[in-house]
Amino acid sequence: MIARSGIDISYDVFDKFLKLILGSEPSLSQCHRFIQALMLAVWVKSLGRQNIQTLVGRLHTAIGTQIISSLKGTDMAAKDLS
């Protein structure tokens, strides 16, 4: 995975990936992979990453209902993430 390699992945790259994910009906699995890559990139280089919060906010807004149903236990997609 590129995020683990130490290569600096810019905000614009993550923004493009998020647009691809949100272009269709995003699954929790897709969003989980995106957040994992995002957090790995922030872990490698944390300075100058304040704008990453907007990406996480946009993603959270888009999948909020899926998150709620998973927390209530009515959605089986959360089991795929564990």
Phi, psi and omega per residue, in radians:
M1 nan 2.340 -3.074
I2 -1.083 -0.633 -3.096
A3 -1.092 -0.515 3.138
R4 -1.418 -0.292 -3.013
S5 -1.352 -0.184 -3.118
G6 1.623 -0.002 3.088
I7 -1.289 2.366 3.131
D8 -1.322 1.975 3.117
I9 -1.693 2.137 -3.039
S10 -1.319 2.839 3.081
Y11 -1.002 -0.700 -3.100
D12 -1.058 -0.643 3.125
V13 -1.142 -0.805 3.114
F14 -1.137 -0.619 3.106
D15 -1.105 -0.723 3.114
K16 -1.139 -0.739 3.102
F17 -1.107 -0.706 3.127
L18 -1.119 -0.692 3.094
K19 -1.087 -0.661 3.080
L20 -1.133 -0.751 -3.138
I21 -1.129 -0.776 -3.073
L22 -1.399 -0.136 3.118
G23 -1.189 -0.440 3.081
S24 -2.095 -2.997 3.085
E25 -1.329 1.817 -3.050
P26 -1.246 2.443 3.052
S27 -1.641 2.775 3.089
L28 -1.108 -0.558 3.124
S29 -1.136 -0.780 3.095
Q30 -1.074 -0.779 -3.121
C31 -1.150 -0.637 3.118
H32 -1.102 -0.774 3.123
R33 -1.112 -0.705 3.124
F34 -1.086 -0.820 -3.127
I35 -1.142 -0.652 3.086
Q36 -1.055 -0.824 3.130
A37 -1.121 -0.691 3.125
L38 -1.099 -0.795 -3.127
M39 -1.196 -0.613 3.061
L40 -1.102 -0.717 3.129
A41 -1.160 -0.667 3.108
V42 -1.207 -0.634 3.132
W43 -1.115 -0.722 -3.120
V44 -1.207 -0.738 -3.129
K45 -2.449 1.801 -3.068
S46 -1.601 -0.475 -3.111
L47 -1.201 2.377 3.128
G48 1.384 0.286 -3.091
R49 -1.880 0.361 -3.095
Q50 -1.097 -0.523 -3.112
N51 -1.298 -0.151 3.100
I52 -1.079 -0.513 -3.123
Q53 -1.021 -0.589 3.123
T54 -1.155 -0.621 3.101
L55 -1.138 -0.788 -3.141
V56 -1.118 -0.691 3.108
G57 -1.101 -0.752 3.103
R58 -1.109 -0.724 3.121
L59 -1.136 -0.776 -3.120
H60 -1.096 -0.693 3.104
T61 -1.107 -0.693 -3.096
A62 -1.233 -0.569 -3.056
I63 -1.990 0.296 -3.095
G64 -0.958 -0.743 -3.128
T65 -1.171 -0.625 3.091
Q66 -1.154 -0.683 3.115
I67 -1.104 -0.795 -3.134
I68 -1.088 -0.796 -3.133
S69 -1.158 -0.579 3.084
S70 -1.179 -0.712 3.121
L71 -1.163 -0.563 3.103
K72 -1.329 -0.278 3.123
G73 1.559 0.200 -3.132
T74 -1.640 -0.109 -3.120
D75 -2.059 2.201 -3.101
M76 -1.438 -0.112 -3.101
A77 -1.122 -0.502 -3.133
A78 -1.141 -0.519 3.119
K79 -1.147 -0.480 3.110
D80 -1.189 -0.402 -3.087
L81 -1.461 -0.323 -3.090
S82 -1.547 nan nan
